[in-house]
Structures are given as structure tokens and as C-alpha cells.
Amino acid sequence: MTDAGNRGRQLALGYAKAVKGRDRAIELPEIARLLWICGETEKEVYLLLKGPLTISCKRHRCEARGKGNMKTRCIRMGLLIIFVWLSGCAVIGRGKDFRPFDEQALAQIKPGQTTATEVTKWFGAPSQIVKLSNGNAYVYARSLSKATGVYLVFLTLVNYDTQHDRIVFFINQNDVVTHYGSSFKTGTAAYGMPF
Amino acid sequence: MGAALRPVQPLMECRFNRILWAMALLLLGQILCGCVSFRIEMVNDGAEVQPLPQEFVVSKTTLIEVLVSYGAPADIVDMRGHFALYYQRAFYRGGQFSLSLPFSDVLRVSPVLGSTGNLQRHDSAVFVFTPEGVLSEMTYEKGTSQPLWKTYWK
């Protein structure tokens, strides 16, 4: 390409001389010769860029392909990589820590009247009993976990979501329920991606 | 094609392309053999903990008001007379990257490059009550609002 550039520069110089007339002699034959050479060069460059370029490297015996072929190769390679990545597997899981208490039974609770015996009769044995200075707290809890896993060849994505249902009864020293609170959130546990 | 059009650059491109292809094939082989792995984890435990309502006032708010507003707590703690209700959500993010070269048959040594990192943040609200069930102290912290990356390196 350097030779072609030199020829172009010579041609430009010839033109400049001819237009400005510094030498008072227009070298028309020389300009015509340079113009012809440039035309030939341009033709070669055009053919070079248009078709698939194959330049043999004698020492290494390798081929440099044209731009179009390279693009196709890149697309094929990309598709292959995507296919390989997507050939993993997906797993969904569900784990439950179950306690058979019924949230509808809460309607029967009347603070100041309901006793600890009735609580255990309706809700079963508590998950936890907390000793307080003026009584006890009975805690009922259960949970639901939802897990999503996508195992690709290279990439593993894991997501866990755990939600809880809880009821707590505050029971005074006379074994009567003074307060209670509840929250039911297991319905909101969701499958998802770790993003 | 004239001799002037035989550039030096394509020769370098040939070498470069060959190296690139070799590296790509090596990487692909490593990936297919399971020697390169990247794992991203997210674990959420519990529901969102609401910020403290403005209506809650120390020495005025009662246990029943807190239970109505927040529901059952994650934990109840006896504090020698006083007791506390503890509401919490735990949010874990973890990542692991490992690269191993299975040379054990040849060198009896298999180099493994592994990197792991995880961060657990908490949203929590704590209400401390007198034995009579009157709010004596309360606090709230939203850990999940902290930025993941900066918090990890803090």
C-alpha cells in the first residue's frame, strides 16, 4: 500500500505543479502516466476489497479471510456458545416446615377470656415457649421456602425465598391470653432469579 | 495482484487469529469440563420490615398496637422484667468463581483458583416493653438499603 500511496502523492504533486505553473512547463505525459498507474492500483484495491481476500502466507500457510466470512464465523461461534450455555438445566424446589395450625381459629381467641389450655387445644403444641417475667409467650411458626436454580455449563444462578406464618400469644400468670399477634406471609414466597 | 499490495499486516493477523482461536478453544474446553464455574446466589428470609410509624411513642404505645401493626415477631426476648419483640428480614447475596486446571494425572498437582464472597444484610425492628406491656424503647434499621458492593468492601 506504500507504493500506491507514493504514486498518489506524486500524482498530486504533478497536478499542483501543473496548476500553479511554478516550472512554467506542464508535464502532461508524466501526469498521464501517474494517472494510469493510479487507475490500475485503484482497480486492484477494488477487487481486493470486493471478493473474499485470500493471501497465502508461505511461512505459516494460513489464510486471512474477507470481512464477510469473518462475520459469518463470528455469528456461528456465538450461536454455538449460546447453545452450549443453554444446554444446562433448571431446578425448582419447595421446602415446607409445617405446623398444623389454622389461622381461622384466631377468630375464637378473646383476650382476657381465652385460656392457655384453649390455645393449645385449638392450635396444638407451640413451636416455642418464651418465659417472661409476668407470664409466657406461646409462639407458633411455620415456613415455606421456594428455590429456583438454573445450572448452565459455566454459570449457576440460585435463588431462595423463605417466608413465615407466625402467631404469638401472650399469656399472663393466670394462664389467660392477654394479647396476641399474627402474620401470615407464606403466600408471598416466590420463585425468581437472583437479580 | 501486484507485489506492492502484499502487506505485512495480514501475517500478523494470521498469528493473532490463531492465538485467539486457540485461547477460545482452551476456554471452551475448560468450561465444558466444568473447570470454570461462576455461581450467583440470593437468599431472602422473611418479609419486609416496615419503618417505625410516627404514631409509635415511647411510654405511650402499647403491646397490642405494635402487634396489630407489625404482626407476630420473629423472636421474643426476656430481658429480666422487660421483654423485646424482634422483627427481622435477612437478605443474603453470594458469589463464587473458580478456575481449575486438571493436571493431576500428569503433574500430580491440580492448580485451582477460587474466589468467593457473600454479604448478609438485615432489616430489623426491635420494640422493648415494660412488664405491663408499654413501649419503653424502639429501634429500626434497614440494612438492605445499603449498597451491595460498597458495603461488602467497607
Interface residues (C-beta under 8 A of the other chain):
Chain A: M1 T2 D3 A4 T41 E44 V45 L48 I55 C57 R59 H60 C62 E63 A64 M77 I81 V84 P111 V130 K131 L132 S133 N134 A137 V139 A141 V153 F154 L155 T156 L157 V158 N159 Y160 D161 T162 Q163 H164 R166 I167 V168 F170 T178 H179 Y180 G181 S182 S183 K185 T188 P194 F195
Chain B: M1 G2 A4 L5 R6 P7 P10 L11 E13 C14 R15 N17 R18 A24 L28 I31 L32 G34 V36 S37 F38 R39 I40 E41 M42 V43 N44 D45 G46 A47 L63 I64 V66 L67 V68 Y70 G71 A72 P73 A74 I76 V77 D78 R80 G81 H82 F83 R93 P131 E132 G133
